[in-house]
Amino acid sequence: MCRVRISNTTRRVESRNVVATLESSDAARKNEFVLYNAHWDHPGRDTSIEGDQIFNGAPDNASGTAQLLEIAKGFSALSTKPT
């Protein structure tokens, strides 16, 4: 098993991202976390660029975010929370 230690700071920003938590049903694991991660960026296009003006990251980023929302919907529908 690989153990990772992460230090972090927080700051308030305006974003179109979604953050949620779902506590474990196992009291011994309340301080353990599994992260599911996706991001949404690259919206639109840049008309000042010659050739391909589309920010090509948009389709795959949107699908990753949509998948995370579906995972969250599935977890919230469970009668027993994940452990």
MIKOL-725335 format. One record per residue: residue number from 1; residue in one letter; chain; x negated, y, z of N, C-alpha, C in turn. Coordinates in nm, 4 decimals. Atoms other than C-alpha are relative to their C-alpha. Example, Ala and Ser with C-alpha at 12.3 -4.5 7.8 and 13.67 -1.06 7.14 Angstrom:
<atoms>
ATOM_1_A_A_-0.0890_-0.1190_0.0000_-1.2300_-0.4500_0.7800_-0.0900_0.1200_0.0000 .
ATOM_2_S_A_0.0820_-0.1190_-0.0060_-1.3670_-0.1060_0.7140_0.0770_0.1090_0.0730 .
</atoms>
This chain:
<atoms>
ATOM_1_M_A_-0.0839_-0.1168_0.0000_0.0000_0.0000_0.0000_-0.0888_0.1237_0.0000 .
ATOM_2_C_A_0.0724_-0.1262_0.0078_-0.1299_0.3454_-0.0881_0.0732_0.1044_0.0849 .
ATOM_3_R_A_-0.0594_-0.1045_-0.0841_-0.0668_0.6163_0.1711_-0.0475_0.1350_-0.0517 .
ATOM_4_V_A_0.0306_-0.1340_0.0483_-0.0532_0.9792_0.0656_0.0396_0.0995_0.1073 .
ATOM_5_R_A_-0.0323_-0.1065_-0.0945_-0.0679_1.2794_0.2973_0.0055_0.1300_-0.0790 .
ATOM_6_I_A_-0.0203_-0.1233_0.0752_0.0665_1.6054_0.1587_0.0269_0.1138_0.0981 .
ATOM_7_S_A_-0.0297_-0.1223_-0.0743_0.0585_1.9541_0.3095_0.0669_0.0959_-0.0970 .
ATOM_8_N_A_-0.0759_-0.0864_0.0884_0.2968_2.2130_0.1751_0.0445_0.1248_0.0743 .
ATOM_9_T_A_-0.0635_-0.1197_-0.0540_0.4293_2.5621_0.2303_0.1228_0.0276_-0.0840 .
ATOM_10_T_A_-0.1211_-0.0315_0.0750_0.7643_2.6986_0.1240_0.0142_0.1507_-0.0152 .
ATOM_11_R_A_-0.0352_-0.1399_0.0204_0.8852_3.0275_-0.0148_0.1346_0.0032_-0.0715 .
ATOM_12_R_A_-0.1321_-0.0109_0.0608_1.2261_3.1469_-0.1284_-0.0141_0.0542_-0.1420 .
ATOM_13_V_A_0.0003_-0.0422_0.1396_1.2705_3.1713_-0.5064_0.1379_-0.0267_-0.0599 .
ATOM_14_E_A_-0.1239_0.0274_0.0726_1.5647_3.1869_-0.7447_-0.0318_-0.1023_-0.1078 .
ATOM_15_S_A_0.0301_0.1091_0.0915_1.5843_2.8705_-0.9523_0.1287_-0.0662_-0.0466 .
ATOM_16_R_A_-0.1126_0.0796_0.0486_1.8172_2.6568_-1.1578_-0.0189_-0.1467_0.0351 .
ATOM_17_N_A_0.0268_0.1373_-0.0417_1.6764_2.3436_-0.9945_0.0931_-0.0398_0.1134 .
ATOM_18_V_A_-0.0868_0.0545_-0.1039_1.8656_2.1202_-0.7535_-0.0864_-0.0761_0.0995 .
ATOM_19_V_A_0.0705_0.0717_-0.1054_1.7353_1.9945_-0.4207_0.1035_-0.0591_0.0938 .
ATOM_20_A_A_-0.0942_0.0641_-0.0917_1.9140_1.7464_-0.1960_-0.0746_-0.1021_0.0851 .
ATOM_21_T_A_0.0547_0.1060_-0.0833_1.8432_1.5041_0.0865_0.1112_-0.0964_0.0365 .
ATOM_22_L_A_-0.0920_0.1026_-0.0469_2.0090_1.1807_0.1895_-0.0745_-0.0793_0.1058 .
ATOM_23_E_A_0.0695_0.0685_-0.1088_1.9094_1.0435_0.5287_0.0154_-0.1512_-0.0109 .
ATOM_24_S_A_-0.0023_0.1451_-0.0021_1.8251_0.6770_0.5669_0.1014_-0.0501_0.1022 .
ATOM_25_S_A_-0.0881_0.0624_-0.0988_2.0676_0.4477_0.7442_-0.0817_-0.0689_0.1089 .
ATOM_26_D_A_0.0914_0.0606_-0.0965_1.7636_0.3088_0.9309_-0.0629_0.1112_0.0839 .
ATOM_27_A_A_0.0479_-0.1068_-0.0886_1.6862_0.5332_1.2337_-0.1528_0.0079_0.0038 .
ATOM_28_A_A_0.1464_0.0009_-0.0030_1.3187_0.4274_1.2250_-0.0610_0.0657_-0.1230 .
ATOM_29_R_A_0.0522_-0.0567_0.1248_1.2846_0.5715_0.8742_0.0500_0.1417_-0.0269 .
ATOM_30_K_A_-0.0550_-0.1348_0.0206_1.4457_0.9131_0.9261_-0.1049_0.1009_-0.0447 .
ATOM_31_N_A_0.1060_-0.0924_0.0391_1.1063_1.0822_0.8748_-0.0788_-0.0471_-0.1215 .
ATOM_32_E_A_0.0611_0.0473_0.1236_1.0185_0.8888_0.5589_0.0838_0.0494_-0.1176 .
ATOM_33_F_A_-0.0704_-0.0563_0.1146_1.1071_1.0210_0.2156_-0.0406_-0.0692_-0.1288 .
ATOM_34_V_A_0.0250_0.0415_0.1373_1.1361_0.8960_-0.1401_0.0414_0.1184_-0.0854 .
ATOM_35_L_A_-0.0286_-0.1155_0.0845_1.1186_1.1723_-0.3980_0.0359_-0.0455_-0.1406 .
ATOM_36_Y_A_-0.0355_0.0135_0.1409_1.2974_1.1649_-0.7304_-0.0161_0.1393_-0.0574 .
ATOM_37_N_A_0.0409_-0.1311_0.0452_1.1703_1.4482_-0.9425_0.0212_0.0157_-0.1500 .
ATOM_38_A_A_-0.0086_-0.0420_0.1404_1.2554_1.6175_-1.2695_0.0050_0.1517_0.0018 .
ATOM_39_H_A_-0.0078_-0.1453_0.0046_1.2454_1.9748_-1.3849_0.0649_0.0454_-0.1302 .
ATOM_40_W_A_-0.0641_-0.0607_0.1162_1.4252_2.1996_-1.6241_-0.0797_0.1243_-0.0341 .
ATOM_41_D_A_0.0703_-0.1200_0.0434_1.2230_2.4487_-1.8199_-0.0012_0.0048_-0.1522 .
ATOM_42_H_A_0.0122_-0.0174_0.1450_1.1357_2.5596_-2.1710_0.1333_0.0282_-0.0701 .
ATOM_43_P_A_-0.1256_-0.0241_0.0691_1.4852_2.6927_-2.2502_-0.0198_0.0871_-0.1242 .
ATOM_44_G_A_-0.0067_-0.0867_0.1164_1.5418_2.8343_-2.5956_-0.1160_-0.0082_-0.0953 .
ATOM_45_R_A_0.1053_-0.0078_0.1002_1.2916_2.9509_-2.8480_-0.0634_0.1380_0.0014 .
ATOM_46_D_A_0.0733_-0.1258_0.0081_1.0409_3.2266_-2.9209_-0.0049_0.0409_-0.1463 .
ATOM_47_T_A_-0.0093_-0.0424_0.1404_1.1267_3.4073_-3.2446_-0.1233_0.0778_-0.0469 .
ATOM_48_S_A_0.1222_-0.0702_0.0408_0.7912_3.5898_-3.2402_-0.1066_-0.0972_-0.0520 .
ATOM_49_I_A_0.0950_0.1017_0.0456_0.6131_3.2609_-3.3222_0.0366_-0.0412_-0.1420 .
ATOM_50_E_A_-0.0262_0.0487_0.1357_0.5741_3.1557_-3.6853_0.0109_-0.1519_0.0032 .
ATOM_51_G_A_-0.0163_0.1453_0.0048_0.6840_2.8024_-3.7715_0.1020_-0.0465_0.1036 .
ATOM_52_D_A_-0.0906_0.0590_-0.0982_0.8452_2.5875_-3.5028_0.0140_0.0931_0.1207 .
ATOM_53_Q_A_-0.0224_-0.0973_-0.1071_0.9962_2.8399_-3.2592_0.0662_-0.0614_0.1229 .
ATOM_54_I_A_-0.0744_0.0644_-0.1087_1.1772_2.5879_-3.0376_-0.0965_-0.0464_0.1085 .
ATOM_55_F_A_0.0762_0.0530_-0.1128_1.0382_2.5148_-2.6910_0.0380_-0.1479_0.0110 .
ATOM_56_N_A_-0.0338_0.1410_0.0174_1.0260_2.1396_-2.7509_0.0119_-0.0795_0.1294 .
ATOM_57_G_A_-0.0160_0.0707_-0.1262_1.0149_2.0433_-2.3826_0.1439_-0.0044_0.0469 .
ATOM_58_A_A_-0.1372_-0.0131_-0.0505_1.3815_2.1383_-2.3386_0.0803_-0.1299_-0.0035 .
ATOM_59_P_A_-0.0842_0.1194_0.0012_1.5504_1.8119_-2.4537_-0.0398_-0.1056_0.1030 .
ATOM_60_D_A_0.0372_0.1038_-0.0956_1.3422_1.5736_-2.2427_0.0139_0.0487_0.1436 .
ATOM_61_N_A_-0.0174_-0.0517_-0.1356_1.3493_1.8016_-1.9382_0.1468_-0.0036_0.0407 .
ATOM_62_A_A_-0.1430_0.0023_-0.0311_1.7273_1.8307_-1.9552_0.0478_-0.1431_0.0254 .
ATOM_63_S_A_-0.0438_0.1385_-0.0219_1.7684_1.4532_-1.9831_-0.0510_-0.0532_0.1332 .
ATOM_64_G_A_0.0523_0.0430_-0.1298_1.5441_1.3951_-1.6800_0.0824_0.0561_0.1143 .
ATOM_65_T_A_-0.0822_-0.0631_-0.1033_1.7462_1.6400_-1.4727_0.1376_-0.0652_0.0046 .
ATOM_66_A_A_-0.1311_0.0655_0.0051_2.0722_1.4806_-1.5878_-0.0070_-0.1389_0.0641 .
ATOM_67_Q_A_0.0154_0.1321_-0.0617_1.9411_1.1375_-1.4854_-0.0078_0.0107_0.1518 .
ATOM_68_L_A_0.0081_-0.0183_-0.1452_1.8547_1.2674_-1.1381_0.1370_0.0301_0.0598 .
ATOM_69_L_A_-0.1350_-0.0291_-0.0492_2.2056_1.4065_-1.0969_0.0842_-0.1277_0.0046 .
ATOM_70_E_A_-0.0731_0.1274_-0.0001_2.3462_1.0640_-1.1892_-0.0473_-0.0920_0.1127 .
ATOM_71_I_A_0.0520_0.0779_-0.1131_2.1158_0.8923_-0.9371_0.0615_0.0514_0.1298 .
ATOM_72_A_A_-0.0580_-0.0598_-0.1209_2.2377_1.1350_-0.6682_0.1476_-0.0349_0.0126 .
ATOM_73_K_A_-0.1424_0.0359_0.0001_2.5989_1.0681_-0.7664_0.0179_-0.1464_0.0425 .
ATOM_74_G_A_-0.0064_0.1407_-0.0364_2.5367_0.6934_-0.7365_-0.0299_-0.0232_0.1474 .
ATOM_75_F_A_0.0320_0.0126_-0.1423_2.3701_0.7231_-0.3945_0.1137_0.0504_0.0875 .
ATOM_76_S_A_-0.1062_-0.0565_-0.0827_2.6505_0.9424_-0.2626_0.1251_-0.0878_-0.0002 .
ATOM_77_A_A_-0.1161_0.0874_0.0077_2.9081_0.6810_-0.3696_-0.0183_-0.1299_0.0785 .
ATOM_78_L_A_0.0256_0.1242_-0.0735_2.7418_0.3994_-0.1705_0.0715_0.0017_0.1359 .
ATOM_79_S_A_-0.0639_0.0082_-0.1309_2.9342_0.2815_0.1340_-0.1033_-0.0113_0.1116 .
ATOM_80_T_A_0.1104_0.0068_-0.0951_2.6039_0.2042_0.3121_-0.1170_0.0796_-0.0577 .
ATOM_81_K_A_0.1125_-0.0802_0.0476_2.3224_0.4581_0.2843_-0.1224_-0.0871_-0.0225 .
ATOM_82_P_A_0.1242_0.0740_0.0219_1.9892_0.3378_0.1472_-0.0857_0.0009_0.1275 .
ATOM_83_T_A_0.0867_0.0036_-0.1181_1.7329_0.2312_0.4093_-0.1402_0.0394_-0.0334 .
</atoms>
